[in-house]
Amino acid sequence: MISQSEQVKIDQIAFVVDDPVITGQQLLDLANKRPADQYLIYQVLQTGQMEGIRPDETIDLRKPGIEKFLTFASDRAFFFTVDGRKFEWAASVISGRQLKDLAKVPDPLTYEVWQEVRGADDRAIGDRDFVSLDLPGTERFFTGKKTTTEG
């Protein structure tokens, strides 16, 4: 039987693997992320959302397209929502631009992102602003078109 090579991208670096079914641990080893227990690996889904991969979990690479993965030097995941969609993130902070990218806004220059704040005005998050995800509970964000009040 002839084995077919598959291509994966881990942290924007392309790798070729001979086995089309690979574990999270093998992906971390391929990317030289050691010790592996200090890293988390996520598969970037077609929707832009990310799904955590356990070290013993297998991924079938025979699906069409290049499979993309991101690694984070972290021991825990953080959860938040953007426009009602739940996301998992391995860093304790996230930028406004990253939130827009995850939300897949049509044009990041004409859209804004806000953090929902209970009992107070919602907080605008600029592209270069970072928000902590390390607080108790799930942080909630929403996007919308920029509006002007210029006359």
Residue frames as a rotation matrix with the C-alpha (Angstrom) as fourth column:
MET 1
0.583 0.813 0.000 0.00
0.813 -0.583 0.000 0.00
0.000 0.000 -1.000 0.00
ILE 2
-0.389 -0.689 0.612 1.37
0.676 -0.665 -0.318 3.41
0.626 0.290 0.724 -0.97
SER 3
-0.001 0.362 -0.932 1.13
0.889 -0.427 -0.167 6.02
-0.458 -0.829 -0.321 1.75
GLN 4
0.257 0.190 0.948 0.03
0.687 -0.726 -0.041 9.49
0.680 0.661 -0.317 0.80
SER 5
-0.715 -0.563 -0.414 1.68
0.696 -0.521 -0.494 12.52
0.063 -0.642 0.764 2.36
GLU 6
0.509 0.854 0.106 -0.49
0.799 -0.514 0.313 15.21
0.322 -0.075 -0.944 3.88
GLN 7
-0.538 -0.666 0.517 0.40
0.417 -0.743 -0.523 18.83
0.732 -0.066 0.678 4.54
VAL 8
0.511 0.620 -0.596 -0.35
0.846 -0.237 0.478 20.65
0.155 -0.748 -0.645 7.80
LYS 9
-0.115 -0.512 0.851 0.42
0.070 -0.859 -0.508 24.14
0.991 0.001 0.134 9.03
ILE 10
0.454 0.146 -0.879 1.36
0.873 0.122 0.472 24.59
0.176 -0.982 -0.072 12.66
ASP 11
0.378 -0.246 -0.893 1.85
0.400 -0.826 0.397 28.20
-0.835 -0.507 -0.214 13.74
GLN 12
0.785 0.084 -0.614 2.07
-0.442 -0.619 -0.649 29.24
-0.435 0.781 -0.448 10.04
ILE 13
-0.363 -0.917 -0.162 4.89
-0.847 0.253 0.467 26.73
-0.387 0.307 -0.869 9.33
ALA 14
0.557 0.583 -0.591 4.16
-0.802 0.562 -0.202 24.00
0.215 0.587 0.781 6.78
PHE 15
-0.441 -0.604 0.664 4.97
-0.687 0.703 0.184 20.37
-0.578 -0.375 -0.725 7.60
VAL 16
0.032 0.402 -0.915 4.51
-0.801 0.558 0.217 17.20
0.597 0.726 0.340 5.56
VAL 17
-0.275 -0.041 0.960 3.36
-0.770 0.607 -0.195 14.06
-0.575 -0.794 -0.199 7.37
ASP 18
-0.827 -0.122 -0.549 3.18
-0.471 0.685 0.556 10.54
0.309 0.718 -0.624 6.01
ASP 19
-0.771 0.589 -0.240 0.43
0.636 0.696 -0.333 9.30
-0.029 -0.410 -0.912 8.31
PRO 20
-0.543 0.604 0.583 -2.97
0.072 -0.658 0.749 10.86
0.837 0.449 0.314 7.47
VAL 21
0.712 0.695 -0.095 -4.23
0.146 -0.015 0.989 10.18
0.686 -0.719 -0.112 11.00
ILE 22
-0.390 -0.917 0.078 -2.14
0.299 -0.206 -0.932 11.99
0.871 -0.340 0.355 13.61
THR 23
0.294 0.470 -0.832 -2.48
0.932 0.051 0.358 12.69
0.211 -0.881 -0.424 17.32
GLY 24
0.949 0.068 0.308 -2.25
-0.008 -0.971 0.241 16.02
0.315 -0.231 -0.920 19.11
GLN 25
0.638 -0.766 0.082 0.97
-0.011 0.097 0.995 14.79
-0.770 -0.636 0.054 20.75
GLN 26
0.079 -0.602 0.795 2.47
0.898 0.390 0.206 14.00
-0.434 0.697 0.571 17.32
LEU 27
0.605 0.191 0.773 1.56
0.583 -0.768 -0.267 17.49
0.543 0.612 -0.575 16.10
LEU 28
0.953 -0.288 0.093 3.28
-0.270 -0.669 0.693 19.06
-0.137 -0.685 -0.715 19.12
ASP 29
0.336 -0.866 0.371 6.34
0.343 0.480 0.808 16.87
-0.877 -0.144 0.458 18.52
LEU 30
0.279 -0.162 0.947 6.38
0.960 0.011 -0.281 17.84
0.035 0.987 0.159 14.83
ALA 31
0.709 0.074 0.701 6.39
0.179 -0.981 -0.077 21.53
0.682 0.180 -0.709 15.82
ASN 32
-0.284 -0.906 -0.315 9.10
0.517 0.131 -0.846 20.85
0.807 -0.403 0.431 18.43
LYS 33
0.142 0.442 0.886 6.89
-0.600 -0.673 0.433 22.08
0.787 -0.593 0.170 21.29
ARG 34
0.210 -0.197 -0.958 8.54
0.563 0.825 -0.047 20.61
0.800 -0.529 0.284 24.36
PRO 35
-0.959 0.201 0.202 7.81
0.125 0.933 -0.336 19.77
-0.256 -0.297 -0.920 27.02
ALA 36
-0.706 0.695 0.134 4.45
0.226 0.041 0.973 19.01
0.671 0.717 -0.186 25.44
ASP 37
-0.065 0.737 -0.673 2.55
0.973 0.198 0.122 19.28
0.223 -0.646 -0.730 28.73
GLN 38
-0.376 -0.108 -0.920 3.29
0.484 -0.870 -0.095 23.01
-0.790 -0.481 0.379 28.73
TYR 39
-0.929 0.075 -0.363 1.57
-0.340 -0.562 0.754 23.59
-0.148 0.824 0.547 25.37
LEU 40
0.017 0.954 0.300 -1.97
0.084 0.298 -0.951 23.54
-0.996 0.042 -0.075 24.06
ILE 41
-0.964 -0.266 0.032 -2.75
0.044 -0.041 0.998 22.87
-0.264 0.963 0.051 20.41
TYR 42
-0.023 0.979 -0.204 -5.83
-0.115 -0.205 -0.972 24.02
-0.993 0.001 0.117 18.55
GLN 43
-0.551 0.000 0.834 -7.20
0.798 0.293 0.527 23.18
-0.245 0.956 -0.162 15.13
VAL 44
-0.687 0.332 -0.647 -8.38
-0.356 -0.929 -0.098 26.25
-0.634 0.163 0.756 13.20
LEU 45
-0.216 0.722 0.657 -11.79
0.616 0.623 -0.482 25.33
-0.757 0.301 -0.580 11.76
GLN 46
-0.533 0.072 0.843 -13.22
0.803 -0.271 0.530 26.58
0.266 0.960 0.086 8.47
THR 47
0.545 0.833 0.100 -15.57
0.718 -0.525 0.457 28.84
0.433 -0.177 -0.884 10.48
GLY 48
0.061 -0.606 0.793 -12.59
-0.204 -0.786 -0.584 30.60
0.977 -0.127 -0.171 12.07
GLN 49
0.754 0.210 0.622 -13.31
-0.646 0.063 0.761 29.05
0.120 -0.976 0.184 15.44
MET 50
-0.338 -0.905 -0.258 -10.65
-0.714 0.425 -0.556 26.97
0.613 -0.004 -0.790 17.15
GLU 51
0.814 0.571 -0.110 -11.06
-0.400 0.687 0.607 23.56
0.422 -0.450 0.787 18.66
GLY 52
0.118 -0.782 0.612 -8.72
-0.965 0.055 0.257 22.24
-0.235 -0.621 -0.748 21.33
ILE 53
0.483 -0.085 -0.872 -6.95
-0.391 0.870 -0.301 18.98
0.784 0.486 0.387 20.54
ARG 54
0.805 -0.207 0.556 -6.06
-0.476 0.336 0.813 16.60
-0.355 -0.919 0.172 23.39
PRO 55
-0.194 -0.974 -0.119 -2.62
-0.903 0.130 0.409 14.94
-0.383 0.187 -0.905 23.19
ASP 56
-0.715 -0.074 0.695 -4.21
-0.010 0.995 0.096 11.50
-0.699 0.062 -0.712 22.68
GLU 57
0.383 0.917 -0.108 -6.90
-0.064 -0.090 -0.994 12.73
-0.921 0.388 0.024 20.26
THR 58
-0.490 -0.534 0.689 -6.54
0.624 0.337 0.705 11.79
-0.609 0.775 0.168 16.59
ILE 59
0.139 0.431 -0.892 -7.11
-0.444 -0.778 -0.445 14.10
-0.885 0.458 0.083 13.63
ASP 60
0.221 0.002 0.975 -7.85
0.734 0.658 -0.168 12.78
-0.642 0.753 0.144 10.13
LEU 61
-0.277 -0.470 -0.838 -5.86
-0.141 -0.843 0.520 14.88
-0.950 0.262 0.167 7.64
ARG 62
-0.735 -0.040 0.677 -7.45
0.581 0.476 0.660 13.34
-0.349 0.879 -0.326 4.53
LYS 63
0.407 0.890 -0.205 -10.12
0.657 -0.441 -0.612 16.01
-0.635 0.115 -0.764 4.36
PRO 64
0.355 -0.267 0.896 -9.70
0.818 -0.376 -0.436 18.54
0.453 0.887 0.085 1.51
GLY 65
0.737 -0.137 0.662 -7.50
-0.190 -0.982 0.008 21.56
0.649 -0.131 -0.749 2.18
ILE 66
-0.353 -0.918 -0.181 -4.53
0.139 0.140 -0.980 22.16
0.925 -0.371 0.078 4.40
GLU 67
0.594 0.516 -0.617 -5.21
0.655 0.135 0.743 21.56
0.467 -0.846 -0.258 8.05
LYS 68
-0.101 -0.583 0.806 -4.16
-0.108 -0.799 -0.591 24.51
0.989 -0.147 0.018 10.23
PHE 69
0.516 0.163 -0.841 -3.16
0.759 0.368 0.537 24.39
0.397 -0.915 0.066 13.88
LEU 70
0.247 -0.447 0.860 -2.00
-0.396 -0.856 -0.331 26.93
0.884 -0.259 -0.389 16.46
THR 71
0.108 -0.267 -0.957 -0.02
0.793 0.604 -0.079 26.22
0.599 -0.751 0.278 19.60
PHE 72
0.502 0.056 0.863 0.12
-0.385 -0.879 0.282 28.21
0.774 -0.474 -0.420 22.80
ALA 73
-0.605 -0.668 -0.433 2.55
0.249 0.358 -0.900 27.97
0.756 -0.652 -0.050 25.71
SER 74
-0.290 0.625 0.725 -0.19
-0.863 -0.498 0.083 27.68
0.413 -0.602 0.684 28.30
ASP 75
-0.994 -0.031 -0.105 -1.64
0.020 0.891 -0.453 25.27
0.108 -0.453 -0.885 30.81
ARG 76
-0.397 0.913 -0.091 -5.27
0.501 0.133 -0.855 26.39
-0.769 -0.385 -0.510 30.55
ALA 77
-0.626 0.315 0.714 -7.90
0.671 -0.248 0.698 27.61
0.397 0.916 -0.056 28.14
PHE 78
-0.754 0.423 -0.502 -10.12
0.009 -0.757 -0.653 30.68
-0.656 -0.497 0.567 28.36
PHE 79
-0.411 0.715 0.566 -13.65
0.911 0.351 0.218 30.97
-0.043 0.605 -0.795 27.00
PHE 80
-0.633 0.289 -0.718 -15.49
-0.104 -0.951 -0.291 33.95
-0.767 -0.110 0.632 25.57
THR 81
0.127 0.699 0.704 -18.23
0.841 0.300 -0.450 34.77
-0.526 0.649 -0.550 23.09
VAL 82
-0.816 -0.219 -0.535 -18.25
-0.112 -0.848 0.518 37.08
-0.567 0.482 0.668 20.08
ASP 83
-0.502 0.720 -0.479 -21.61
-0.848 -0.300 0.437 37.85
0.171 0.625 0.761 18.50
GLY 84
0.446 0.785 0.431 -23.11
-0.875 0.483 0.026 34.93
-0.188 -0.389 0.902 20.41
ARG 85
0.710 -0.276 -0.648 -20.55
-0.138 0.848 -0.512 32.35
0.690 0.453 0.564 19.18
LYS 86
0.889 -0.371 0.268 -18.44
-0.231 0.142 0.963 30.61
-0.395 -0.918 0.041 21.82
PHE 87
0.539 -0.806 -0.243 -14.66
-0.301 0.084 -0.950 30.53
0.786 0.585 -0.197 21.41
GLU 88
0.881 -0.437 -0.183 -11.84
0.382 0.428 0.819 28.87
-0.280 -0.792 0.543 23.28
TRP 89
0.666 -0.686 0.294 -8.50
-0.268 -0.587 -0.764 30.69
0.696 0.429 -0.575 23.53
ALA 90
0.553 -0.501 -0.666 -5.23
0.722 0.687 0.083 29.63
0.416 -0.527 0.741 25.16
ALA 91
-0.623 -0.728 0.285 -3.85
0.479 -0.644 -0.597 33.07
0.618 -0.235 0.750 25.99
SER 92
-0.309 0.494 -0.813 -5.08
0.898 -0.131 -0.421 35.14
-0.314 -0.860 -0.403 28.93
VAL 93
-0.197 0.248 -0.949 -5.48
-0.135 -0.965 -0.224 38.23
-0.971 0.084 0.223 26.71
ILE 94
-0.105 0.201 0.974 -6.90
0.949 0.312 0.038 38.92
-0.297 0.928 -0.224 23.26
SER 95
-0.868 -0.265 -0.420 -6.78
0.144 -0.943 0.299 42.01
-0.475 0.199 0.857 21.05
GLY 96
0.039 0.898 -0.437 -9.65
-0.341 -0.399 -0.851 43.84
-0.939 0.182 0.291 19.43
ARG 97
-0.119 -0.145 -0.982 -8.29
-0.992 -0.024 0.124 42.92
-0.042 0.989 -0.141 16.00
GLN 98
-0.969 -0.221 -0.106 -8.14
-0.222 0.975 0.000 39.24
0.104 0.024 -0.994 16.93
LEU 99
-0.481 0.868 0.121 -11.76
0.149 0.217 -0.965 39.44
-0.864 -0.446 -0.234 18.06
LYS 100
0.193 0.521 -0.831 -12.74
-0.747 -0.472 -0.469 40.99
-0.637 0.711 0.298 14.70
ASP 101
-0.533 -0.469 -0.704 -10.84
-0.820 0.493 0.292 38.26
0.210 0.732 -0.647 12.86
LEU 102
-0.964 0.200 0.177 -12.59
0.111 0.903 -0.416 35.53
-0.243 -0.381 -0.892 14.85
ALA 103
-0.140 0.969 -0.204 -15.95
0.010 -0.204 -0.979 37.21
-0.990 -0.139 0.019 14.23
LYS 104
-0.550 -0.176 0.817 -15.13
0.773 0.262 0.577 37.31
-0.316 0.949 -0.008 10.50
VAL 105
0.244 0.590 -0.769 -16.40
0.160 -0.807 -0.568 40.87
-0.956 0.015 -0.292 10.11
PRO 106
0.766 0.132 0.629 -16.66
0.616 0.129 -0.777 41.83
-0.183 0.983 0.018 6.41
ASP 107
0.285 -0.683 0.672 -14.27
0.345 -0.581 -0.737 44.78
0.894 0.443 0.070 6.75
PRO 108
0.088 -0.290 -0.953 -12.23
0.990 0.130 0.052 45.27
0.109 -0.948 0.299 9.95
LEU 109
-0.877 -0.463 0.126 -11.78
0.455 -0.886 -0.086 48.97
0.151 -0.018 0.988 9.13
THR 110
-0.541 0.745 0.391 -15.53
-0.402 -0.637 0.657 49.66
0.739 0.198 0.644 9.13
TYR 111
0.493 0.686 -0.535 -16.47
0.181 0.521 0.834 47.48
0.851 -0.508 0.133 12.11
GLU 112
-0.247 -0.495 0.833 -15.92
-0.795 -0.387 -0.466 47.95
0.553 -0.778 -0.298 15.82
VAL 113
-0.098 0.193 -0.976 -15.91
0.400 0.906 0.139 45.51
0.911 -0.377 -0.166 18.71
TRP 114
-0.026 0.178 0.984 -17.29
-0.779 -0.620 0.091 46.09
0.626 -0.764 0.155 22.22
GLN 115
-0.827 -0.175 -0.534 -17.10
0.215 0.779 -0.589 44.19
0.519 -0.602 -0.606 25.47
GLU 116
0.273 0.959 0.076 -20.41
0.118 -0.112 0.987 43.73
0.955 -0.260 -0.144 27.26
VAL 117
-0.881 -0.472 0.028 -20.25
0.062 -0.174 -0.983 45.23
0.468 -0.864 0.183 30.75
ARG 118
-0.041 0.911 -0.410 -23.10
0.784 0.283 0.552 44.42
0.619 -0.299 -0.726 33.12
GLY 119
0.496 0.394 -0.773 -24.49
0.835 -0.461 0.300 47.41
-0.238 -0.795 -0.558 34.92
ALA 120
-0.013 -0.541 -0.841 -22.36
0.034 -0.841 0.540 49.91
-0.999 -0.022 0.030 32.96
ASP 121
0.626 0.161 -0.763 -21.73
-0.692 -0.335 -0.639 51.16
-0.359 0.928 -0.098 29.43
ASP 122
0.855 -0.345 0.388 -20.26
0.457 0.854 -0.248 48.60
-0.246 0.389 0.888 27.06
ARG 123
0.310 -0.859 -0.407 -16.53
-0.155 -0.468 0.870 49.09
-0.938 -0.207 -0.279 26.49
ALA 124
0.930 -0.082 -0.359 -15.18
-0.363 -0.036 -0.931 49.82
0.064 0.996 -0.063 22.99
ILE 125
0.426 -0.812 0.399 -12.11
0.216 0.519 0.827 47.69
-0.879 -0.266 0.396 22.19
GLY 126
0.528 -0.323 -0.785 -9.67
-0.780 -0.550 -0.299 49.14
-0.335 0.770 -0.542 19.64
ASP 127
0.814 -0.224 -0.536 -7.70
-0.238 0.713 -0.660 46.92
0.530 0.664 0.527 17.28
ARG 128
-0.134 -0.982 -0.131 -4.55
-0.074 0.142 -0.987 47.31
0.988 -0.123 -0.092 19.39
ASP 129
-0.030 0.208 0.978 -6.30
-0.973 -0.231 0.019 47.13
0.230 -0.950 0.209 22.77
PHE 130
-0.640 -0.191 -0.744 -5.95
-0.063 0.978 -0.197 43.93
0.766 -0.079 -0.638 24.79
VAL 131
0.270 0.802 0.532 -8.65
-0.828 -0.089 0.554 42.51
0.492 -0.590 0.640 27.02
SER 132
-0.764 -0.505 0.402 -8.00
-0.645 0.622 -0.444 40.11
-0.026 -0.598 -0.801 29.90
LEU 133
0.077 0.757 -0.649 -9.83
-0.527 0.584 0.617 36.79
0.846 0.295 0.444 29.68
ASP 134
-0.635 -0.537 -0.556 -8.54
0.161 0.612 -0.774 35.74
0.756 -0.581 -0.302 33.09
LEU 135
-0.660 0.464 0.591 -11.51
-0.747 -0.482 -0.457 37.07
0.073 -0.743 0.665 35.07
PRO 136
-0.746 0.454 0.487 -14.17
0.140 0.822 -0.552 34.72
-0.651 -0.343 -0.677 36.46
GLY 137
0.304 0.953 -0.006 -16.97
0.067 -0.028 -0.997 33.94
-0.950 0.303 -0.073 34.02
THR 138
-0.068 -0.207 0.976 -17.23
0.949 0.288 0.127 34.16
-0.307 0.935 0.177 30.26
GLU 139
-0.562 -0.160 -0.811 -16.31
-0.014 -0.979 0.203 37.47
-0.827 0.125 0.548 28.63
ARG 140
0.220 0.724 0.654 -18.83
0.818 0.228 -0.528 38.61
-0.531 0.651 -0.542 26.01
PHE 141
-0.662 -0.466 -0.586 -18.06
-0.003 -0.781 0.624 40.73
-0.749 0.415 0.516 22.97
PHE 142
0.398 0.747 0.533 -20.08
0.658 0.172 -0.733 41.95
-0.639 0.642 -0.423 20.01
THR 143
-0.757 -0.646 0.100 -19.28
0.490 -0.460 0.740 43.66
-0.432 0.609 0.665 16.72
GLY 144
0.465 0.885 0.025 -21.07
0.664 -0.330 -0.671 46.28
-0.585 0.329 -0.741 14.68
LYS 145
0.170 -0.351 0.921 -20.54
0.845 -0.428 -0.319 48.81
0.507 0.833 0.224 11.91
LYS 146
-0.697 -0.446 -0.561 -18.88
0.651 -0.721 -0.236 52.03
-0.300 -0.530 0.793 12.92
THR 147
0.441 0.824 0.356 -21.23
0.882 -0.472 0.001 54.96
0.169 0.313 -0.935 13.02
THR 148
-0.739 -0.660 0.135 -20.40
0.631 -0.749 -0.203 58.60
0.235 -0.065 0.970 12.71
THR 149
0.259 0.796 -0.547 -22.13
0.865 -0.443 -0.236 61.62
-0.430 -0.412 -0.803 14.14
GLU 150
-0.746 -0.590 -0.308 -20.39
0.376 -0.755 0.537 64.04
-0.549 0.285 0.786 11.84
GLY 151
0.333 0.939 -0.085 -22.73
0.520 -0.258 -0.814 66.53
-0.786 0.227 -0.575 10.27
